[in-house]
Every structure is written in C-alpha cells, then in structure tokens.
C-alpha cells in the first residue's frame, strides 16, 4: 500500500496537518491499516523533499504545520490513479510462504497448519460479515464499504485457496511412500 499516494490523495482535498491526515486516512479505510502519526510526518518530509507537497503557512496554535499538494504532486497522484496495481508490487504473502516452507520442512503437520489458518480466516470472515451487515449505504461510508468488500472477497478467496492446498497436500501425501522424509506430517507425535 502506498502511504505516499494516500496522503497525496487526502491533500488533494485541501491543506492538512499530519494528525488530520492520519484521522482522515483511518476514517476512509475503517482503520484497517492504521497509520502511526510519526509515519505520516516522515512521509510528509519525503514528499516535501521530492517537491510533491509544500508547507502551507505558519504552524497553528498547537505548533502543527499544514501541507498542501503541489502541481508536481497532483501529476504524481494522477499517475498513481491512472496506473493499475501490479501483483509484482504486492507485499510478500506470508501465508503462501509459510505453506511453501511447511511442505518442505520435516515434522510439520501441513494439514494442521492449513486447518488452523482456515479457522482463523473463517473467524475473520464472520466478523467482516457482521461489520458489513451494520454498514450503511450512505455515500460518506462508501470508502469504508469498498475496503470492507475487498477484505471480504480476499477472506473468501483465501478460504478457497486453503481448501485447494489441503486437497493437494493430501493427494501428495497419498502418493508418497510412508517413510519419505518429504512427506507432510500428519501427526507430529508419531515422528518423534
């Protein structure tokens, strides 16, 4: 996720100081990816260094400095909105890495790892569904609703993928000889 571009999008609405940016970002995303105010200000420093934002006037009574987006920042923001997100740019998928390593690590009960994750994902999906049922269709909640939809679809996809992984691991285990070191463990106690 690009905090840099998220802050530029918020600054497109008008000058803001860091605490306002953090609050508006959290509100737009339903606090799904909460920002640390220090992270906001360090990003603002880099945006200023890169000529994408400027300080807007003197500090307020609390010493907070507002920032505004520059023409260069607006061009950067338009470029971001006009460019699809690449899967190559996505953060590493910890679950995929965990399962890839689990199937190659002796003594790991891969099916148990899958089952534990499925249980956790189902629990998260139920919570997201509860949140969705309470969400309103008001335009003010549209940003949060879109984020919530994304989280719901990802959780559903993760459950389908875990089902697929479980089936593949079970088929692979059935084809391997019983004493194969690479065979997924079905009972860690029996391997000791």
C-alpha positions in Angstrom: 0.0 0.0 0.0 1.3 3.4 -0.9 1.0 5.7 2.1 2.7 8.3 0.0 -0.1 8.3 -2.6 -2.8 8.0 0.1 -1.5 11.2 1.7 -1.4 13.0 -1.6 -5.0 12.0 -2.3 -6.0 13.4 1.0 -4.1 16.6 0.4 -5.9 17.0 -3.0 -8.9 17.9 -0.8 -7.0 20.9 0.7 -4.3 21.7 3.1 -4.0 19.3 6.2 -1.6 18.7 9.0 -0.4 15.3 10.0 -3.0 14.5 12.6 -5.8 15.4 10.2 -4.2 13.2 7.5 -3.9 10.3 9.9 -7.6 10.7 11.1 -8.9 11.0 7.5 -6.9 8.0 6.3 -8.1 5.9 9.2 -11.7 7.0 8.6 -11.5 6.2 4.8 -10.1 2.7 5.4 -12.1 1.9 8.5 -8.8 1.8 10.5 -8.0 -1.4 8.6 -4.4 -0.2 8.0 -3.9 2.3 10.9 -1.2 4.8 10.4 1.2 6.0 13.1 1.4 9.8 13.2 5.2 9.5 13.1 4.9 7.5 9.8 2.7 10.3 8.4 5.1 13.1 9.3 8.1 11.1 8.0 6.2 10.5 4.7 5.3 14.2 4.6 9.0 15.1 5.0 9.9 12.8 2.0 7.0 14.3 -0.1 8.3 17.8 0.7 11.9 16.8 -0.2 10.6 15.4 -3.5 8.6 18.6 -4.3 5.2 16.9 -4.1 4.0 18.9 -1.1 4.8 22.3 0.5 4.2 23.7 3.9 1.1 25.8 3.9 1.6 28.8 6.1 2.8 29.1 9.6 2.3 26.5 12.4 -1.1 26.6 14.1 -1.5 27.4 17.8 -0.5 23.8 18.7 2.6 24.0 16.5 1.2 21.8 13.8 2.2 22.6 10.2 -0.3 22.1 7.4 0.8 20.9 4.0 -0.6 21.3 0.5 -0.1 19.4 -2.6 2.0 20.9 -5.4 1.4 20.7 -9.2 4.1 18.0 -9.3 2.3 16.2 -6.5 -1.0 16.4 -8.4 0.7 14.9 -11.5 2.1 12.1 -9.4 -1.3 11.4 -7.9 -3.0 11.4 -11.4 -0.3 8.9 -12.5 -0.9 6.7 -9.5 -4.7 6.7 -10.1 -4.1 6.0 -13.8 -1.8 3.0 -13.2 -3.0 -0.5 -12.4 -1.6 -2.0 -9.2 0.9 -4.7 -10.2 0.8 -8.1 -8.4 4.6 -7.9 -8.6 4.5 -4.8 -6.4 2.3 -6.5 -3.8 3.8 -7.3 -0.4 5.0 -10.8 0.2 2.2 -13.2 1.0 3.3 -14.6 4.4 0.7 -17.4 4.3 1.9 -18.6 0.9 5.5 -18.5 2.1 4.5 -20.4 5.3 2.8 -23.2 3.5 5.5 -23.5 0.9 8.1 -23.9 3.7 5.8 -26.2 5.7 5.5 -28.7 2.9 9.3 -28.9 2.7 10.1 -28.9 6.4 10.3 -32.3 8.1 8.0 -32.8 11.0 5.5 -30.1 10.1 1.9 -31.1 10.1 0.9 -29.2 7.0 -2.7 -30.1 7.2 -2.9 -28.8 10.7 -1.3 -25.5 9.6 -4.0 -25.2 6.9 -6.8 -26.1 9.3 -5.6 -23.5 11.9 -5.4 -20.8 9.2 -8.8 -21.8 7.8 -10.3 -21.5 11.3 -8.7 -18.0 11.8 -9.8 -16.9 8.4 -13.4 -18.1 8.9 -13.5 -16.2 12.2 -12.3 -13.1 10.4 -14.8 -13.6 7.6 -17.6 -13.8 10.2 -16.5 -10.6 11.8 -16.3 -8.8 8.4 -19.7 -10.1 7.6 -21.1 -8.7 10.8 -19.5 -5.3 10.0 -20.9 -5.4 6.5 -24.4 -6.1 7.9 -24.1 -3.0 10.0 -22.7 -0.7 7.3 -24.9 1.9 5.8 -25.2 2.7 2.1 -24.5 6.4 2.8 -22.1 7.9 0.4 -19.9 9.0 3.3 -19.4 5.3 4.2 -18.6 4.4 0.6 -14.8 4.4 1.1 -15.1 2.1 4.1 -17.6 -0.1 2.4 -15.3 -0.6 -0.6 -12.4 -1.5 1.8 -14.7 -3.9 3.6 -15.8 -5.5 0.4 -12.1 -6.0 -0.6 -11.4 -7.7 2.8 -14.4 -9.9 2.5 -13.5 -11.1 -1.0 -9.9 -11.7 0.0 -11.0 -13.8 3.0 -13.4 -15.8 0.8 -10.6 -16.3 -1.7 -8.2 -17.4 1.0 -10.6 -20.0 2.3 -11.0 -21.4 -1.3 -7.2 -21.4 -1.7 -6.7 -23.2 1.7 -9.3 -25.8 0.6 -7.2 -26.3 -2.6 -4.0 -26.5 -0.6 -5.4 -29.1 1.7 -6.6 -31.3 -1.2 -3.2 -31.0 -3.0 -1.2 -31.8 0.2 -3.5 -34.8 0.9 -3.0 -36.1 -2.7 0.7 -35.6 -2.5 0.9 -37.5 0.9 -1.1 -40.4 -0.5 1.3 -40.8 -3.4 4.5 -40.7 -1.3 5.9 -43.8 0.5 5.2 -43.8 4.2 8.9 -43.4 5.2 9.6 -40.5 2.9 11.2 -37.6 4.7 9.5 -35.0 2.5 6.0 -36.4 3.2 3.8 -34.0 5.1 3.5 -35.0 8.8 0.0 -36.0 9.8 0.9 -36.5 13.5 3.9 -34.8 14.9 4.0 -37.1 17.9 4.4 -40.1 15.7 7.5 -38.6 14.1 9.3 -38.3 17.5 
